[in-house]
């Protein structure tokens, strides 16, 4: 797996994740919810499905993704995408005339334009759902765009080397 330094970099000390607590919480949740996918204690080498990350890494990825957006660091967000990635968002239609954006270059143009036009981007992570069998991550967050807050989530599909193949942003009710 290729680690993408900007999004998988260690968190600031005050934002460090207590990995043992996360593992304990995850194990407890698995016992309470039959059919829960994945085991956060598995490593990629142990995973017969070729998962690109485990639950702890997925949570760290989400924290760093949120941080990159809050800095308006489009390059950090794009760094893990494959060149022919597909992205779907109702917000894209506002900026580029279509809700489906195909290709890393087109994504860069869309997000650079949006970052310039949106004065304030403030995302707050709520939680994640990581499916190691499907290599899919859903990040649930609050999106504050120029003072307008909405519940939001983004579905991300990864290949076995950790590169993002596709994404879909969904926006819910104002908060």
N, C-alpha and C positions, 0 to 999 in steps of 0.2 A: 504494500500500500504506500502511496505517496502521501506524506504528511504535508499539509499546506500550512506553513508557519504562521501566517497572519490569523488564520481562523482556528488553529489547534494550538496556539501559543498558550503558555501558562497564564492564568488569571492573576490580577493584582492580589496581594496578600489578603486584603479585606474581602475579596470575592472568591477565595479559594473554596473548592468543594470538599467537604468531608466525605471522602470516598467510602470509608467504612459505614458511615451513616446512610449514604445513598444505597450501598449494597444491602444493608439490613432492611431499609424501607422497601427496596425492590423485592427482596425475598419474601417479605411479609405480604406485599401486594400480590405476588404470584400465588401464594398459598390461598389468599382470599378470592382470587379471580381465576377460576378454571379456564384453561385455554389461552392464557396469556402467552404471547409470543416472545421467545428469546430468553436468555439467561445472561445477565450483565457480567457474570463471572467468567464467561467463555472468552477465549482470545480468538482472534481471526484465524490463527493456525488450527484451532480446534473446530472451527465452524465449517460444516460440510457444504453450506450454501454460499460461501465466499463473502460473508458480510464484511463491509468495508470498515466498520467500527462497532464497538460495543456500546452499551447504554451510557456508561460514564463518559466515553469519548463523544457520544452524540450530544449529551448535555453540555459538555465543554464547547463543542462546535456551535451549539445554539447560543450560548453566552457570548461567544466571540462574534457570531453573526450579528447579534443584537448590537454589540459594541461597534462593529464596523459601520452599520447603518446609522447609529447615533453620531458617528464622526463624519458621516457622508463619504466614507471611503469606498467608493464604487470598485476600485481595483481589488481591494481585499475581498469584497463580496464575489467578484467575478473570478477570482484566482482559482477556485475549485471547479469551475464549470468546464465541460467539454466544449469543443469549438462549435458543434452543431446542436447545442442544447436548445430545448423548447421551453418557453415560459409563458404562462397564461395569467392574466390579471385584468380585472375590470379597470384599474387605474391606467393601464397601458394605453387603452383607447383614447383617453384624455390627452396624452402626450404624443403618441405616434399614430393615432388613427385606427389602431387594431388592438384587440385584446390578446392576440397571440403574437409573441415575438420569437423568431427563430434565429439562432446563431449568436455566438458570443459577441461578435462585433455589433449586431443590432441591439443586443441587451445593453452593451456599454453605452451606445448612443441614447437609448431610452433612459437608462438610469442617470447618466450624466445630465441630460436635459431636465429630468424630474428633480434631481438634487439641486440644480441651479434655481428652479422655479419654486421649490418648497423651501421656505426659509427655516422652518423648524421641523426636524425629524427626531422624534423621541419614542423609541420602542421600549417597552417594559416586558420582560419575559414572564409569562405565567407558568407554563410547563411544556414538556415535550412528550411525544409518543414515538418510540423507536421500534421498528419492526425489523429485526435482524435477518429474518428469512427473505423478506422482500427488499431489503436495503432501502427502506423508506423512513423518513423522519418528518414528523409534523411538529412545527413550532407554533405554540399558542402564545399570543402576546397582545398587549394593548398598543395600538398605533396612534400616536399623537402627531398629526400632520397639520402644522400651522394652527395649533390650538383646538383642532377638531379631533376628538378621541373616538376610536372604534375598537371593538374586539376584532381580532384578526387571527388568521393562521396561515401558515405556508407549508404546503406539502412538497417535499424534496425527494427525488428518486436518485440513488447513487449506483454507480457500477461497482464491481468488486475491488477496484483500486482506489475507491474513495472520491471519484470524480462525479460531479453532479450532472445527470443526464437531462433532468427536467425539473420544473418547479411550477407550482400554482399557488397564487396568493388569493385568499378569500377574506372578504370584509363583512363583518356582522353589524349588529346594532350599535348606535352611538352609546358611549358610556358617560 
